[in-house]
Amino acid sequence: MRARLLAVPLLALAGLLAWGEFVNAQASRRELGPGVAAPRSEAVVVLGFGNRRRRANLVNRYRVRAGIRSLDARVPDRVLVLCGGAVESFLPEADIMAAYARERGHRGRMLLERASTTTWENIVDVIPLIEHAEAIKIVSDPVHAEKGRLYLRMLRPDLAARLVRGRDYRFGELVLLKPVAAVAGLVGLRRARRGDV
């Protein structure tokens, strides 16, 4: 009897975690363009997350790692674009993420967008930094990244046609946070599709 009682919450937890994986995996494949077969330039845009301290928090560390691994070594001209103003700290999220990227050993080119305070502003402000790129990857939690791609499609369909998949989804990575990120992301995505920016 005790084993059966224990099985119910364990099954519920397993179902929730599986749902989080599914939602994030699907989101990582949506709102993409046809892409270019062999791009000569790419921009990997990393969307920031509120950060209260000088050191990157768990979410921003994950996003930066995903951004770095999304850079394609075969593309000769590539840049990591880090987004976010000083929302929860006196330091812009972009600067906090840049420091973490260097700490992780990233020595490639970086551009910082330091003014935005929302995802909509992230995309508006980053457009001049990515217009040159033949391939564009928007990286974040997968559902949040989908929202960023949707915003780019609303603002600049010509640039949205260059959107390709980043490497922000990995099975089992941050598995406990994925259901939370999925719920928050789906709510934000629904608002974005209604035009609430």
KEKE-3310 file (N, C-alpha, C; in steps of 0.2 Angstrom, whole numbers, plus 5000, padded with zeros to 4 digits):
npx = (5004:5009:5020:5012:5006:5017:5021:5012:5014:5027:5025:5018:5027:5037:5029:5027:5040:5043:5034:5039:5051:5046:5039:5049:5058:5050:5048:5061:5062:5053:5047:5057:5068:5070:5084:5102:5112:5127:5132:5141:5143:5137:5126:5124:5112:5110:5098:5095:5093:5085:5096:5103:5115:5133:5139:5135:5119:5111:5102:5106:5119:5117:5111:5122:5131:5124:5123:5137:5140:5131:5138:5144:5159:5162:5159:5165:5164:5158:5148:5145:5131:5126:5112:5103:5099:5102:5092:5089:5099:5114:5122:5122:5114:5120:5133:5136:5134:5144:5156:5155:5155:5168:5175:5171:5180:5178:5184:5180:5173:5162:5147:5138:5122:5115:5104:5091:5076:5066:5060:5055:5061:5074:5075:5071:5082:5093:5093:5101:5113:5114:5110:5119:5122:5121:5116:5105:5104:5094:5095:5090:5080:5071:5057:5056:5066:5059:5049:5057:5061:5048:5045:5056:5051:5039:5044:5055:5053:5062:5074:5070:5069:5081:5083:5090:5091:5097:5107:5100:5092:5094:5092:5087:5095:5096:5084:5074:5070:5064:5050:5045:5050:5044:5030:5030:5036:5026:5015:5020:5022:5009:5004:5012:5008:4996:4999:5003:5016)
npy = (4994:5006:5008:5010:5022:5030:5029:5036:5051:5050:5046:5057:5067:5062:5063:5077:5081:5075:5082:5095:5093:5089:5101:5110:5105:5105:5119:5123:5121:5129:5143:5146:5150:5147:5146:5147:5137:5137:5147:5162:5171:5173:5177:5174:5177:5180:5180:5190:5188:5193:5198:5199:5200:5203:5192:5180:5172:5156:5154:5164:5159:5146:5151:5158:5147:5139:5148:5150:5136:5136:5143:5141:5133:5132:5143:5157:5171:5175:5180:5183:5189:5198:5201:5213:5225:5235:5228:5221:5225:5236:5233:5230:5216:5211:5214:5206:5193:5193:5193:5181:5173:5175:5170:5156:5154:5159:5167:5173:5185:5197:5206:5218:5222:5234:5241:5236:5231:5222:5207:5211:5223:5218:5212:5222:5232:5224:5222:5231:5226:5213:5213:5211:5197:5181:5170:5168:5165:5163:5162:5155:5150:5137:5140:5154:5158:5155:5165:5176:5174:5175:5188:5194:5190:5198:5211:5211:5203:5199:5197:5187:5177:5172:5165:5151:5136:5136:5129:5128:5118:5103:5087:5082:5092:5104:5099:5100:5113:5115:5112:5124:5134:5131:5134:5147:5152:5149:5156:5169:5168:5166:5179:5187:5183:5188:5201:5208:5217)
npz = (5000:5004:4995:4983:4986:4986:4973:4965:4967:4962:4949:4944:4945:4936:4924:4924:4922:4910:4901:4902:4895:4883:4878:4878:4869:4857:4855:4852:4839:4832:4823:4814:4800:4782:4781:4776:4765:4767:4777:4777:4787:4804:4818:4835:4846:4862:4874:4889:4907:4922:4934:4949:4956:4954:4948:4936:4936:4938:4927:4918:4916:4910:4898:4892:4890:4881:4871:4867:4863:4852:4842:4826:4821:4808:4802:4795:4799:4814:4828:4845:4852:4866:4876:4886:4898:4913:4923:4936:4943:4946:4936:4918:4911:4900:4901:4913:4908:4898:4905:4911:4900:4895:4906:4904:4894:4882:4868:4857:4845:4853:4855:4864:4869:4879:4883:4884:4892:4891:4882:4870:4868:4868:4856:4847:4849:4846:4832:4823:4826:4820:4807:4797:4797:4789:4794:4808:4825:4839:4856:4871:4885:4878:4875:4877:4868:4856:4857:4856:4842:4836:4838:4831:4818:4817:4817:4808:4794:4784:4790:4799:4790:4790:4801:4811:4819:4836:4849:4861:4867:4876:4879:4895:4902:4914:4920:4930:4930:4918:4917:4924:4916:4904:4907:4911:4899:4889:4893:4891:4877:4872:4875:4867:4855:4854:4853:4864:4869)
capx = (5000:5014:5023:5007:5005:5023:5021:5007:5018:5033:5023:5016:5033:5039:5025:5028:5047:5043:5030:5044:5056:5043:5037:5055:5060:5046:5049:5067:5061:5048:5048:5064:5067:5073:5091:5107:5116:5133:5132:5148:5142:5132:5125:5121:5109:5108:5093:5097:5088:5086:5102:5104:5122:5138:5140:5129:5115:5110:5098:5111:5125:5114:5110:5128:5134:5120:5125:5143:5140:5128:5142:5147:5166:5164:5157:5171:5163:5153:5148:5140:5128:5123:5107:5100:5101:5102:5085:5088:5106:5117:5126:5118:5114:5124:5140:5137:5135:5150:5161:5154:5158:5176:5177:5171:5185:5176:5188:5178:5170:5156:5144:5134:5116:5115:5099:5084:5073:5061:5061:5053:5067:5080:5075:5072:5089:5098:5093:5107:5119:5113:5108:5124:5123:5117:5112:5104:5101:5091:5096:5088:5076:5068:5051:5058:5069:5054:5046:5061:5060:5042:5046:5060:5047:5035:5048:5059:5052:5068:5079:5067:5070:5088:5084:5091:5091:5102:5108:5098:5089:5098:5088:5090:5099:5091:5077:5069:5068:5061:5043:5044:5052:5039:5024:5032:5037:5020:5011:5023:5021:5002:5003:5016:5004:4990:5001:5005:5024)
capy = (5000:5012:5008:5012:5029:5033:5028:5041:5057:5049:5046:5063:5071:5060:5066:5084:5082:5073:5087:5100:5091:5089:5108:5114:5102:5107:5126:5124:5119:5133:5150:5146:5152:5141:5146:5147:5131:5137:5154:5165:5175:5171:5180:5171:5182:5177:5184:5190:5186:5197:5196:5204:5201:5204:5186:5177:5168:5150:5155:5167:5154:5141:5154:5159:5141:5137:5153:5148:5130:5137:5146:5136:5134:5132:5149:5161:5177:5173:5184:5181:5195:5197:5206:5215:5231:5234:5227:5220:5227:5242:5231:5227:5209:5209:5214:5200:5187:5193:5191:5173:5170:5175:5165:5150:5153:5161:5172:5175:5191:5198:5213:5219:5226:5235:5245:5233:5229:5217:5203:5215:5228:5215:5211:5229:5235:5220:5222:5234:5222:5207:5214:5208:5190:5177:5165:5171:5160:5167:5157:5157:5144:5136:5144:5161:5160:5155:5171:5181:5173:5178:5196:5196:5190:5203:5217:5211:5196:5198:5194:5181:5171:5169:5161:5144:5133:5136:5123:5129:5112:5097:5082:5081:5098:5108:5095:5102:5120:5115:5113:5130:5138:5130:5137:5155:5154:5148:5162:5175:5167:5168:5186:5189:5181:5193:5208:5212:5216)
capz = (5000:5005:4988:4979:4988:4984:4966:4962:4966:4957:4942:4943:4944:4930:4919:4923:4919:4902:4898:4901:4890:4876:4877:4876:4862:4851:4855:4849:4832:4829:4821:4810:4793:4778:4782:4770:4765:4769:4778:4778:4794:4809:4824:4840:4850:4869:4878:4896:4912:4928:4938:4955:4958:4949:4945:4932:4940:4935:4921:4913:4915:4906:4892:4889:4888:4875:4866:4865:4859:4846:4837:4822:4820:4801:4799:4796:4803:4819:4833:4850:4854:4873:4877:4892:4902:4921:4926:4943:4946:4942:4930:4913:4910:4894:4904:4917:4904:4894:4910:4912:4893:4896:4912:4901:4889:4875:4865:4850:4845:4856:4854:4869:4869:4886:4885:4884:4898:4890:4877:4864:4867:4866:4848:4843:4850:4843:4825:4820:4827:4817:4800:4792:4797:4784:4799:4815:4830:4845:4861:4878:4887:4871:4873:4877:4862:4851:4858:4852:4835:4834:4838:4825:4812:4817:4816:4802:4791:4780:4795:4802:4785:4791:4808:4811:4826:4840:4853:4868:4870:4876:4883:4902:4904:4919:4919:4935:4928:4911:4917:4926:4910:4899:4909:4910:4892:4885:4895:4887:4870:4871:4875:4861:4849:4855:4851:4870:4869)
cpx = (5004:5017:5018:5006:5011:5023:5017:5011:5024:5031:5021:5022:5036:5036:5026:5035:5047:5039:5035:5049:5052:5041:5044:5058:5057:5047:5056:5067:5056:5050:5055:5062:5070:5081:5095:5111:5123:5135:5140:5148:5136:5132:5121:5118:5107:5104:5095:5091:5090:5091:5104:5111:5127:5140:5134:5125:5114:5107:5103:5117:5123:5114:5117:5131:5130:5122:5132:5143:5135:5132:5145:5154:5167:5162:5162:5170:5157:5154:5143:5137:5124:5118:5105:5103:5101:5095:5085:5095:5108:5121:5121:5119:5119:5131:5141:5138:5141:5156:5161:5157:5165:5178:5176:5176:5184:5180:5186:5175:5163:5153:5139:5128:5114:5109:5092:5082:5068:5063:5060:5059:5073:5080:5075:5079:5094:5099:5099:5113:5120:5111:5113:5124:5118:5113:5111:5101:5100:5091:5094:5085:5072:5062:5052:5061:5064:5050:5050:5061:5054:5042:5050:5055:5042:5038:5051:5058:5058:5073:5077:5068:5077:5089:5085:5091:5097:5103:5106:5094:5094:5093:5091:5094:5094:5084:5072:5067:5064:5053:5041:5045:5047:5032:5025:5032:5030:5015:5013:5022:5014:5001:5006:5011:4998:4992:5003:5013:5026)
cpy = (5006:5013:5011:5020:5033:5034:5034:5048:5056:5049:5053:5068:5069:5063:5073:5085:5080:5079:5093:5099:5092:5096:5111:5111:5104:5115:5127:5123:5124:5140:5151:5148:5146:5141:5146:5141:5132:5145:5156:5169:5172:5175:5176:5176:5178:5182:5184:5188:5190:5194:5201:5205:5202:5198:5183:5172:5161:5150:5158:5163:5149:5145:5155:5153:5139:5142:5151:5141:5131:5140:5140:5137:5134:5138:5154:5168:5176:5178:5182:5188:5194:5203:5207:5221:5229:5234:5226:5222:5233:5240:5228:5219:5207:5209:5208:5194:5187:5191:5184:5170:5169:5170:5158:5149:5155:5167:5175:5182:5192:5205:5213:5224:5228:5239:5242:5231:5223:5213:5207:5220:5224:5214:5217:5232:5231:5220:5225:5230:5215:5207:5211:5201:5186:5172:5168:5166:5165:5161:5160:5150:5143:5140:5151:5163:5160:5162:5177:5180:5176:5185:5198:5196:5195:5210:5217:5204:5194:5195:5188:5175:5168:5165:5154:5142:5134:5130:5124:5123:5106:5093:5081:5087:5102:5105:5098:5109:5120:5116:5121:5135:5137:5134:5145:5157:5153:5154:5168:5174:5168:5175:5189:5188:5186:5200:5211:5211:5220)
cpz = (5000:4998:4983:4980:4985:4976:4962:4962:4962:4950:4940:4941:4937:4924:4918:4920:4911:4898:4897:4896:4883:4874:4874:4870:4856:4850:4851:4842:4828:4827:4818:4803:4789:4779:4775:4771:4768:4771:4779:4785:4798:4815:4829:4845:4857:4873:4885:4900:4918:4932:4943:4957:4952:4945:4941:4936:4936:4928:4916:4911:4909:4899:4888:4886:4882:4870:4863:4861:4853:4841:4833:4820:4812:4798:4800:4800:4808:4825:4839:4853:4861:4874:4884:4896:4909:4923:4933:4947:4943:4936:4924:4913:4905:4897:4909:4913:4900:4899:4911:4905:4893:4901:4909:4896:4883:4873:4859:4851:4849:4855:4860:4868:4876:4888:4886:4891:4898:4884:4870:4863:4865:4859:4844:4843:4847:4835:4821:4821:4823:4810:4795:4792:4792:4788:4805:4819:4837:4851:4868:4881:4880:4870:4873:4871:4856:4851:4854:4845:4832:4833:4832:4819:4812:4815:4809:4798:4787:4784:4798:4797:4786:4798:4807:4818:4830:4844:4860:4871:4870:4881:4890:4905:4908:4919:4924:4933:4922:4912:4919:4920:4905:4901:4908:4903:4888:4887:4891:4880:4868:4871:4869:4855:4848:4853:4858:4870:4876)
residu = (MET:ARG:ALA:ARG:LEU:LEU:ALA:VAL:PRO:LEU:LEU:ALA:LEU:ALA:GLY:LEU:LEU:ALA:TRP:GLY:GLU:PHE:VAL:ASN:ALA:GLN:ALA:SER:ARG:ARG:GLU:LEU:GLY:PRO:GLY:VAL:ALA:ALA:PRO:ARG:SER:GLU:ALA:VAL:VAL:VAL:LEU:GLY:PHE:GLY:ASN:ARG:ARG:ARG:ARG:ALA:ASN:LEU:VAL:ASN:ARG:TYR:ARG:VAL:ARG:ALA:GLY:ILE:ARG:SER:LEU:ASP:ALA:ARG:VAL:PRO:ASP:ARG:VAL:LEU:VAL:LEU:CYS:GLY:GLY:ALA:VAL:GLU:SER:PHE:LEU:PRO:GLU:ALA:ASP:ILE:MET:ALA:ALA:TYR:ALA:ARG:GLU:ARG:GLY:HIS:ARG:GLY:ARG:MET:LEU:LEU:GLU:ARG:ALA:SER:THR:THR:THR:TRP:GLU:ASN:ILE:VAL:ASP:VAL:ILE:PRO:LEU:ILE:GLU:HIS:ALA:GLU:ALA:ILE:LYS:ILE:VAL:SER:ASP:PRO:VAL:HIS:ALA:GLU:LYS:GLY:ARG:LEU:TYR:LEU:ARG:MET:LEU:ARG:PRO:ASP:LEU:ALA:ALA:ARG:LEU:VAL:ARG:GLY:ARG:ASP:TYR:ARG:PHE:GLY:GLU:LEU:VAL:LEU:LEU:LYS:PRO:VAL:ALA:ALA:VAL:ALA:GLY:LEU:VAL:GLY:LEU:ARG:ARG:ALA:ARG:ARG:GLY:ASP:VAL)
# end
